[in-house]
Amino acid sequence: MPIILRCLLIAPCLFIATSGFCSAAEPKPIAYRGAQILTAAGKVFDPGTLRVEGGKIVAVGMMDDVTIPDGAEVHDAAGKVIIPGLVDTHSHLGVYSRPAISSNSDGNEMTGPVQSVVRALDSLNPFDPGIRMANAGGVTTANIMPGSGNVIGGQTIYVKLRGHTPEQMWIASPDVLGGLKMANGENPKRSYGSKGKAPGTRMKIAALQRAEFLKAMDYRREWDGYRKKLAAGEEVSPPDVDLGLEALVEVLQKKRTVHFHSHRADDLLTTMRLKDEFDFDLVIQHGTESYKIIDEIARQGVPVSMTILDSPGGKAEVVQFLEECGAELAAAGVKVLVNTDDPVTESRFMLRTAAIAVRGGLPEDIALKAVTLHGAEVMHLDDRLGSLEAGKDADFVVLSGPPFSIYARVLETYIDGKRVFDLADESERLFQTGGFAVRDKSQIPPAKPLIAPLQVVEAPTPPAGAAQPDLQSTEFVILAGRLHTVAGESIDDGAVHVRDGKIVFAGPRAELEIAADIPVVAATEVSPGLIDAHSVVPLEGEYNIRADQDSNEESDPNQADVRVLDGFNPSEPLLQFLLQQGITTVHACPGRANVIAGLSGVFHTHGRTPESMTIRFPQAMLFNLGEWPKETYDGRKPRTRMGTASLIREALTGASNFSRKKKPDQDADEVPNRDLKQEALTSVLEKKVPALFCAQRGDDILTALRLTKEFKLEAMIALAADGYLVADQIKTANVPVIVHPTMQRVGGMETYRSFLGNAAALADHKIPIAIGSGVETYVPKTRVIRHEAAMAMVYGLGRARALAAVTLDAAKILNIDDRYGSLEPGKVADIVLYDGDPFEHKTQVTHVIVDGRLVYRRADQPRIPLAQRQFYFSPNIPCCLD
């Protein structure tokens, strides 16, 4: 056993006493009275009382059944919800610290595929602001792991998110030493195979892992023999210590659990094959395709810790992601967990991540266990945490509402009875909202009141005998429990009449006479079709390989002559996915690599050809500022921000010169030759095409405004992570903003000051805004604007403005509001039907109508029998044509 671990186990409190998280915990009894208490142990107390003393839970029960001693500090928790502290079984907090720059990248030791000897402990940065962000999301315990670039990535560490040293954070135990990170599939293949080194195949990955465990068995046998001889009184020299094999022996002794990164069904089977061979304790991490082999996983009794994203894609292994996976695993008796894989999904959104599984059918009581008790169980820590029971550590979270609702906020987080996050504390609030990295805190907008959900409505009952519209229907009526026209106030018990592709009526149902022969469909809530005001779909495809990536032409920083119309793929599966999420229109843009990226366009998400799907082309000329264009061309301009600005300035000046040479009365032989780049930029100078500046940092936004003023452009800003910091200047310039996805990662230097209230701050300045999905380079390959707008809603934007930001206000910025963006007579019938509040996490889109035709009905989605899932392919191509 390593020396440092022995020391920790002998006297762990020596390491953590200075943090106040050991026996010196506050002795004064504290009671939290009146909340709904979800214990995750099966019992719910409503209203209940939680009593804490000395860092432990002393009692929990119904409010009047728990004795509160004299002198106790009593907290009135009426109207709130208390749950156990969240347990994240897959995190990279502290080993991939924020900001995400190379000096903070300490999760993968990429000098060889077998790294059993390395320890996450030695990379763990306790000052990573991501840890505070995790506290703000209710996370109290985490399995912090090396990355997945190696076949054996190293030793994981189980920690509580407390203290100021890794030792203070470590949950030390003689029987639970942590985990061992292993991986198969794409990541280790790509890491070494691309360099001509092993492993280059899945076969070699398994071979390397098998060989290491065989070495560990020999090593253990050698040491067992030595100890046996020593016990018999023989004088014998000990074998050499091999620290890498020591960790594997601990796995064989079941003192370490193997946490196995694995996505594809065949890779999952390989993990279980190795488990059988070496009898180790296994947790499947990710398990994307586990729904294909449910019986095999259930038979082995292997838990699955799922990383859940809003969309499929980003790499080949996750294109077949299904949000129903967790529900199906749980129904088969598999222990289901939900993790963050932070920074893949951020810890502050962990409850929201679990809510995606709820949307997929996972019961809420199991979803709560998936982020609390089940995690504690697979980490063998359930004797002290994971549920609210007497005798366990007082790790708990106080919420403003039900844990899986968009309207619920983490108010307070406690570890060992001590508060580690308080939303009411202004400095701590910023770890939940973002903005903690802003030096002058006076620039950050103040907190806004929490938003309450609307009263629940039911879907109306269609008239007796009315038929349902089908794919061929050109006239039908939609009945809505609540109708969001966006042109005015929402209408309870509303109706929309569609005929020949247009809306002929939208208003109260009582004002519409429905003919007996008109088909009728009903939904709980109805909105206009959603408009993604900044997307790279479908130029960027779900596989994220060269063959399906067409947003960046990396041959020259000036690509003014390229057009998204020529790269628009109507068959891209991500486009179909977005349609199923209610997005009927996308502003498809070139990517972020080039200074002048090309011409964007606005398209429907349903159709057979780019031309038939085109709503407006060209829409804008896209200019990129900031990091991305600086890093595209090695050794070529631009390498600096001033170089980027000069390229734009030179290009626009050149276009101006070109334009002056073209005179209406010139002879044919005097007219300059055609130049597509110059012609495209001339259209920008002549205000025939707007300039769209993609910029995140405040100084880049100001550069965009400077160029706009200098060349008298009609301009828009996209992304604008620092927009709230320069809102006055944006307002003065009268430039609209297509705001970044609200939940964009607080990652690199350009997004380090991201603020969840950014859209609200800009809107409060009366700046026209929309919300876009932006640009993603890994997983998820695209964001879903309905969810991004929902998060903006609860962080200050409000319900009406949030819905407008992805409908009418987006249409106004894109100059298509005469036909799209609201439910009004005469407008194109792009409509979305939901089974609940459009912004609620667990709400599903039930129907989508584009151009007055029903193009998606959730009930029509095929249910794939278990026996056929192994052969399920995305996109699922039918066998035959009509």
NUTI-952889 format. One record per residue (C-alpha): x, y, z. Coordinates in steps of 0.1 Angstrom, whole numbers, plus 5000, padded with zeros to 4 digits. Layout:
BEGIN
XYZ/...
***
This chain:
BEGIN
500050005000/501550344991/503050535021/500850845018/497750635018/498850455050/499450785066/496050915056/494250605069/496150625103/495250985110/492951145084/491951425107/495451555108/495051645072/491551795073/491151955107/492252295093/489252295070/486752235098/485451925083/486451665109/485551605145/485651985151/482252025134/479852265149/478252085179/475152315181/472052125170/470452255138/466952175125/465452235091/461752245096/458752235072/460452125039/459451835017/462251595025/463151344998/465451095016/466350884985/465950585010/462350535000/460650765025/459351115018/458451345047/456151635037/456351845057/459351715074/462151805097/465851725093/467951755125/471751785122/474451775150/478151735149/478251695111/475851405112/472151355106/470551285140/466951255130/464751295100/460951245099/457651415097/457751775110/456151715143/457651375150/461251495152/462251635186/464151965185/466252025216/466352345235/468952585221/468852435186/469152665156/465852625137/465652705100/462152755085/462252555053/458552565045/457952555007/461452415000/462652074991/465551895008/467451614991/470751434998/473951584985/474551484949/477051214942/478851244909/480450914899/482351044869/484051384872/487251554861/486951844885/490351964895/492251764869/490851964841/490652294860/488952604847/489852794826/490352514801/493852604789/496752374783/498452454816/495252324834/495052004813/496151734837/493651454831/495451234805/499051114809/499551054771/503050904772/501850544771/498550354770/499050194804/499150444833/498050234864/500750424884/499350774880/496850914906/494151174901/495151284936/498451434922/496651634895/493751754917/493652134920/491452214950/491252574939/489552484906/486552724905/484652424889/484552274924/482652584937/480352564907/479652204916/478752304951/476352564936/474752274917/474252064948/477251824943/478851714975/480751404966/482651304934/484651034918/487451234902/489051044875/491851064849/490651094813/489850824788/492850854764/494550554778/493550184781/494350214818/494150584827/495150574864/493750574899/490650774907/489950944940/486650964959/486251314974/483951544992/483951884976/485352065006/488652195020/491752335005/493952034998/493351704981/493951535014/491151735030/488851635002/489751265001/487251025017/489850795032/489050445042/491150125046/488649925026/487750174999/490850314982/489050474952/488850344916/490850254886/489950434853/489950214822/488750284787/488050114754/486650224720/487450544701/489450734726/492450514732/492350404696/492550754684/495150864709/497750604698/496550444666/496750784649/500450794657/501150444645/501350304680/499450044699/496550024705/495150084670/492249844673/489749724699/491449394699/494749544711/493049754737/491649444754/494949264749/496849534767/494349534796/494349164799/498149144799/498349394828/495949204849/497848884843/501049064854/499149184885/498148824893/501748704890/502849004912/500348924939/501348554938/504948654942/504148874972/501848614988/504748364985/507048605002/504648675030/504048305035/507848235038/508248535061/505448405084/507248065085/510348235098/512448215067/514848495058/513848615024/514248935004/510949104994/510049134957/510449464940/507549704946/505749794913/503450094920/501450034888/500749674896/499949764932/496949944920/495849644899/496249414929/493949644948/491449604920/491849224923/491349254961/488149464954/489549754973/489349954940/486449954916/487049964879/485350264863/485250164826/484750424799/482750244773/480050344748/479350094720/477549774727/480449554717/482749754739/480449704768/480449334763/484249344763/484249524797/482049244811/484248974795/487249114814/485249144846/484448774843/488048684836/489548874866/486548904889/486749274895/484149524907/482949704877/480950024869/480250094833/480850464826/478750624798/477050304785/475550494755/474450174737/473649974769/469949964758/471049714731/472349464756/470049514786/469749144794/473449084794/474149384817/471249284840/472548924842/475949044852/474549284878/476749564865/475649924873/475650184845/476650544851/475250744822/476551064808/473451224793/473551494766/470851704749/471651564715/473451264698/476651294680/480051464684/481751134679/480750804663/480250614696/477450844708/475350894676/472950624688/472250794722/468650754734/467250954763/465050644771/468150434779/468050494817/464350404820/464750084801/467849984822/466050054854/462949854843/465249554838/466649584873/469949754863/471350004888/471250334870/473450634878/473750974862/477051154861/478351484847/481651384831/482451744840/483451944820/481451754793/478351854812/478752104840/478351994876/476152294884/473552144860/473651784874/470051774884/469051914850/471151634834/469251374854/465951544843/466751434807/466551074819/463151164835/462051304802/463050964787/460750784812/462950724843/460750754874/461651054895/462350854926/464950634907/466350954891/466951094925/468750774936/470750784903/472451104915/472651024952/472250674968/473250464938/476450664934/477250614971/476550244967/478850174937/481650374955/480950164986/480350485006/476650425013/477250355049/477850725054/476350925025/473850904996/470650935015/469051125044/469050885073/470050905109/473750835114/474850945080/476951245071/474951565069/475451615032/472251775018/470852034994/468052284999/466052344967/463452604959/461252334943/461051984929/464551864919/463851784883/462052104874/463552394853/462052624880/463952474909/467152634921/469852514945/469552754974/472052594998/474452304998/475852145030/478751905035/479151745070/476551985082/478552295071/477152525044/479452535013/477052724990/474452994997/472553144968/471753444990/475553524993/476353744963/479853614959/478753254960/475753324937/478253384909/479453024909/475952924900/475153194875/478653254862/480453574864/482753484893/485853564871/484753924865/487154154884/484654434890/481654274905/479654594901/479454514864/477354194871/473654244870/471954184903/469953864912/466453844899/463453684916/462853314911/460253234885/457253014894/455752764870/452452834853/449352654865/449252314848/446652274820/445351964803/445151894766/441551964753/439351684741/438751694703/435151694691/433551344690/434251164658/436951414646/439751254626/443451314633/445451504607/447951294587/450951364566/448751454536/446351684555/446352044542/443552174565/443152094602/442652244636/444952234666/443352254701/445652374729/445352374767/447552684765/448252864732/451453074730/450853294700/453953514710/452153804692/450153864724/449353704758/449153324761/445553194757/444152914778/441952684758/443052814725/442852694689/444752734656/443152674622/445552584594/444752574557/446952544527/450152614546/448952924564/447353014597/443853134592/442853164629/444753164662/442853254693/440353134719/438752804710/435352954718/435753194688/436352914663/433652714647/435052374637/433452204607/432651834612/434951714585/438051894596/440751684613/441651794648/444751734670/445051834706/448051914728/448752044763/450652354750/451352494716/453852744703/455152884670/457952674654/461252744671/463952934653/467652864660/469153194651/472753064649/473552704641/476252514622/473752224615/473652064590/477052174577/478452004609/477251634611/476751404640/479751184634/482151474637/484551324612/486051494581/483451344558/480551524575/482251844586/481652124561/481452454580/485052554578/486952584545/490452594559/492452694528/492453074534/491253314561/489153504536/486253274524/483853544513/482953344483/481653034501/477952984507/476252754532/473652674505/476352474487/477152264519/473552234532/472751864537/468951804540/469751434550/471951514580/470451324609/471051614633/468751824612/465951564617/466851554654/466351934657/463051904639/461951654665/462851904692/460452164677/463052364657/461452434624/463952694612/467752724614/470053014605/472752784591/476152954594/479752884584/482052784613/484552974635/487852894618/488153184593/488253554597/485753594568/483753264569/481253304541/477553354535/474953214558/471253134551/467953064568/466352734561/463452504572/464552184589/462251974568/462451924530/464151734502/466451994487/468352304500/466352514475/462952394487/464052454523/465452804518/463653084536/466253354531/469553334513/471953494516/471253604551/474553744563/478353754558/479953594588/483153744603/484953574632/486853754659/488853614688/490753294694/489553064667/490753244635/494053304653/494752934657/493552804623/496652874601/500052784615/502553054606/500053264586/498153574594/496253624616/498153534647/496853824668/493554004673/494954314655/495954084626/492353964624/490954314624/493454424598/492354134575/488754244577/489654604572/491754524542/489154294527/486354554530/488654834517/489554614487/485854544480/485254924482/488054974456/486554694434/483154854436/484355194425/485955044394/482554914383/480655204367/477255184351/478455354319/481655154314/482454984282/482454604284/486254584279/486754814308/484654624334/486854434358/486754054358/484253884380/485553824416/483153634438/484853744470/484854104461/481254094449/480053924481/481854184503/480554464481/476954344489/477954384526/479254744521/476054824501/473954694530/472354434508/473654164532/474254224569/477554154586/477353894613/480353924638/480953614659/482753734691/482753624727/485153854745/484254204753/487154354735/486254154704/482654274706/483954634707/486154564677/483054444658/481254774667/484254974656/484354804622/480654844619/480855214625/483955254603/482455084572/478755194580/477654824580/474254674589/475554444616/474654174641/476754024669/476553654676/477653464708/478753764730/479653584762/480853914776/477854104762/476554204796/479854374803/479654594772/475854624769/475955004770/478155014739/476054754721/472954954728/474555284716/475555104683/471954974679/473154634670/471154314677/472654014694/472253644688/473253524722/475353214728/473552904741/472852984778/474552674791/477652704771/480652574791/482552804813/485652664797/488352854778/489453214782/486753344758/483853184778/485353214813/483053504822/479953344808/476853444827/473453264827/471753604829/473453744798/470353734776/468353904803/470954174808/471054254771/467254244768/467054474799/469154724779/466454714751/468854544728/467154304703/468153954711/467653594699/469253274713/471253034691/472852694695/476252834685/479152604676/480152284693/483252094685/482751774705/479751644724/476951734722/477451834685/474552074687/472652244715/468852254716/467552614718/464352514737/466452404766/468852704763/465952944763/464452774793/467652834813/467753194802/464053224813/464753124849/467953334851/466153664845/464853664809/461353554819/458853334801/457553574774/460953714764/462553364764/459953224741/460153534719/463953494717/463553164699/460453264678/459353614669/462353814681/464653574663/462453614632/462753994635/466553984637/466653754607/464153974588/461653694583/459053814608/456553894581/456053524576/457453344607/457853364644/454353394657/450953234654/448953494635/446553474606/448353494573/451653364586/453253034575/451952754597/455152644615/453852504648/454952294677/452852084700/453951974735/452751744762/453552004789/455152344796/457552404766/460352504790/460052224815/462851974815/460651664811/458251794784/458251614751/457451764717/454551554704/453951704669/455751944645/454052124616/456152284589/454552484560/451152364572/452051994570/452351754598/455951634595/456651474629/454351284653/456151134683/453650854685/454750734651/458350684662/459250314659/459650104690/462649884684/462349524699/465249424721/466249144698/466749394670/468549674689/471949534682/471349614645/469849954651/471650214630/471350594629/469950704606/467750404605/467250344568/464250134558/464749814538/462549904509/461150194489/457550234479/
***
